[in-house]
Amino acid sequence: MNLSIKAAFVTAVVLVPALAFAQSSEPLTREQVRAQLVQLERAGYNPLADCVGECPEGLRHAEARVAQQQANASASYGPALNGTVQSGK
């Protein structure tokens, strides 16, 4: 009897942390999903296109473009160069 209690305790100690990390990310909100869809559409994905052959292929290409854009954005540094520059006075 004592052995089964120890085995149950060890099993609980091992499983509780695993269950705590089972769902580490929160579900996406509607706004986040819409923002992702807009990003994909700007990258060339059309969710309403007639899919005759490889439907997921267009989505994969758009996801790759978005990932490349995000990688380029995170690799760049410095301020945005929009607008005008004044120096002197």
One Martini backbone bead per residue (centre of mass of N, CA, C, O) as a GRO file, in nm:
protein
   89
    1MET     BB    1   0.057   0.063  -0.021
    2ASN     BB    2   0.299   0.255   0.005
    3LEU     BB    3   0.396   0.226  -0.292
    4SER     BB    4   0.138   0.345  -0.432
    5ILE     BB    5   0.160   0.628  -0.307
    6LYS     BB    6   0.437   0.697  -0.422
    7ALA     BB    7   0.361   0.657  -0.721
    8ALA     BB    8   0.137   0.873  -0.725
    9PHE     BB    9   0.315   1.111  -0.645
   10VAL     BB   10   0.520   1.096  -0.877
   11THR     BB   11   0.314   1.123  -1.103
   12ALA     BB   12   0.205   1.401  -1.017
   13VAL     BB   13   0.477   1.553  -1.030
   14VAL     BB   14   0.511   1.501  -1.340
   15LEU     BB   15   0.221   1.597  -1.460
   16VAL     BB   16   0.162   1.888  -1.367
   17PRO     BB   17   0.369   2.049  -1.541
   18ALA     BB   18   0.268   1.941  -1.814
   19LEU     BB   19  -0.024   2.062  -1.785
   20ALA     BB   20   0.062   2.363  -1.753
   21PHE     BB   21   0.198   2.356  -2.065
   22ALA     BB   22  -0.026   2.276  -2.271
   23GLN     BB   23  -0.138   2.597  -2.265
   24SER     BB   24   0.058   2.872  -2.340
   25SER     BB   25  -0.140   2.995  -2.545
   26GLU     BB   26  -0.349   3.217  -2.656
   27PRO     BB   27  -0.608   3.295  -2.817
   28LEU     BB   28  -0.723   3.445  -3.080
   29THR     BB   29  -0.845   3.721  -3.196
   30ARG     BB   30  -1.027   3.875  -3.430
   31GLU     BB   31  -0.824   4.100  -3.489
   32GLN     BB   32  -0.580   3.916  -3.539
   33VAL     BB   33  -0.701   3.758  -3.774
   34ARG     BB   34  -0.756   4.000  -3.957
   35ALA     BB   35  -0.463   4.099  -3.971
   36GLN     BB   36  -0.351   3.842  -4.102
   37LEU     BB   37  -0.532   3.849  -4.355
   38VAL     BB   38  -0.433   4.121  -4.460
   39GLN     BB   39  -0.139   4.039  -4.492
   40LEU     BB   40  -0.193   3.806  -4.695
   41GLU     BB   41  -0.335   3.981  -4.910
   42ARG     BB   42  -0.087   4.172  -4.957
   43ALA     BB   43   0.090   3.904  -5.045
   44GLY     BB   44  -0.146   3.749  -5.253
   45TYR     BB   45  -0.388   3.641  -5.108
   46ASN     BB   46  -0.695   3.453  -5.207
   47PRO     BB   47  -0.975   3.322  -5.047
   48LEU     BB   48  -1.183   3.345  -5.318
   49ALA     BB   49  -1.051   3.156  -5.490
   50ASP     BB   50  -1.031   2.922  -5.723
   51CYS     BB   51  -0.982   2.578  -5.646
   52VAL     BB   52  -0.832   2.341  -5.856
   53GLY     BB   53  -0.568   2.255  -5.711
   54GLU     BB   54  -0.346   2.424  -5.517
   55CYS     BB   55  -0.455   2.586  -5.250
   56PRO     BB   56  -0.216   2.601  -5.029
   57GLU     BB   57   0.003   2.735  -5.201
   58GLY     BB   58  -0.082   3.035  -5.181
   59LEU     BB   59  -0.058   3.047  -4.873
   60ARG     BB   60   0.240   2.972  -4.849
   61HIS     BB   61   0.351   3.210  -5.014
   62ALA     BB   62   0.233   3.434  -4.834
   63GLU     BB   63   0.369   3.343  -4.570
   64ALA     BB   64   0.658   3.375  -4.676
   65ARG     BB   65   0.640   3.678  -4.733
   66VAL     BB   66   0.570   3.767  -4.445
   67ALA     BB   67   0.821   3.644  -4.310
   68GLN     BB   68   1.023   3.812  -4.473
   69GLN     BB   69   0.921   4.091  -4.386
   70GLN     BB   70   0.967   4.044  -4.080
   71ALA     BB   71   1.269   3.989  -4.101
   72ASN     BB   72   1.344   4.261  -4.227
   73ALA     BB   73   1.225   4.439  -3.997
   74SER     BB   74   1.407   4.309  -3.764
   75ALA     BB   75   1.692   4.377  -3.909
   76SER     BB   76   1.639   4.655  -3.893
   77TYR     BB   77   1.754   4.995  -3.833
   78GLY     BB   78   1.642   5.273  -3.714
   79PRO     BB   79   1.489   5.519  -3.844
   80ALA     BB   80   1.263   5.647  -4.022
   81LEU     BB   81   1.275   5.786  -4.374
   82ASN     BB   82   1.044   5.983  -4.340
   83GLY     BB   83   1.048   6.279  -4.488
   84THR     BB   84   1.227   6.546  -4.360
   85VAL     BB   85   1.533   6.742  -4.349
   86GLN     BB   86   1.690   6.948  -4.099
   87SER     BB   87   1.955   7.184  -4.103
   88GLY     BB   88   2.122   7.415  -3.879
   89LYS     BB   89   1.982   7.650  -3.698
   0.00000   0.00000   0.00000
